[in-house]
Amino acid sequence: MIFVTVGTDMAFNRLVHVVDEWALDTGRQDVFAQIGETDWQPRHIAWSKFLQPPEFARRFSEADAVVAHAGMGTILTALHLGKPILVMPRRASLGEQRNEHQLATAKHLSRLGKINVAMDESELRIRLDDMGKLRPRDQIGAFASDELIGALQNFIERN
């Protein structure tokens, strides 16, 4: 099952529309999307505007792969659960975000080899066609490392 999530702040129709059309073209019937508050409704995938936290956690953990915006909560959850994730960042230049922080996040984590990224609709479509080749990246723990906690403590004590 492919779980699509756009976060809780706002809709991300550009991403969901591509997935919806891809599902139609490929005959995929195992796609579920959490689409946020929007007037547009997918026609070829199962969806809900919002999911309660237990349902969200269940769908995320049962997914074979996740397609999402470049929100840190979603990315960290995928890395923690060892789920392959494909992200397309929201773009402030397209009115989808206040600034380009998702673009910066996607570029940085892609360079580190932590996530799979599609920068636009065309690339998303290509990457969706290769969903079966996506592999989980290195899993992360549920908590910050002792090294990070120590560095933060040292920084706070010095300032």
Secondary structure, 3 states (H helix, E strand, C coil): CEEEECCCCCCCHHHHHHHHHHHHHHCCCCEEEECCCCCCCCCCCEEECCCCHHHHHHHHHHCCEEEECCCHHHHHHHHHHCCCEEECCCCHHHCCCCCCHHHHHHHHHHHCCCCEECCCHHHHHHHHHCHHHCCCCCCCCCCCCHHHHHHHHHHHHHC
